[in-house]
């Protein structure tokens, strides 16, 4: 039973990393788009 719990924790941790990584990339892309828009406007 403890092995199942360990595997579940590892899977949940990896899933959280993937979700966090994607949201970080979206934020970075959004920042880049905002900056380039400001540069074009200026």
N, C-alpha and C positions, 0 to 999 in steps of 0.2 A: 504493500500500500504506500509506503514512503517513497518508493521509486516513482509511482504515478504522480505523487505530489511534486516531487523534484522536477519531473518532466513538464508538468503543468506550469510550474513557476518559471522554468527556462523559456517555454513557449510564450508565456505572457510577457516576459521581459523582452524577448526578441520582437514581439508584435509591437510593444510600446516603443522600442527603438525605431522601428520602421515608420510608425505613425509620426513620431517626433521628427525624424529625418525629413519626411515629406513636408510637414508643416514648416520646417526651417527652410527648405528649398522654395516653397511657395512665398514665404516672407522675403527671401532674398530676391526672387524674381520680381515681386511687387516693388521692392525698394529700387531695383535697377530700372524698372519701367518708369517709376516716379522721377528718378534722377534724370534719365534720358529725356523725359518729357519736359522737365524744367530747363534742361540745357537747350533743347530745340526752341523753347519758348523765349529764352533769354536773348 
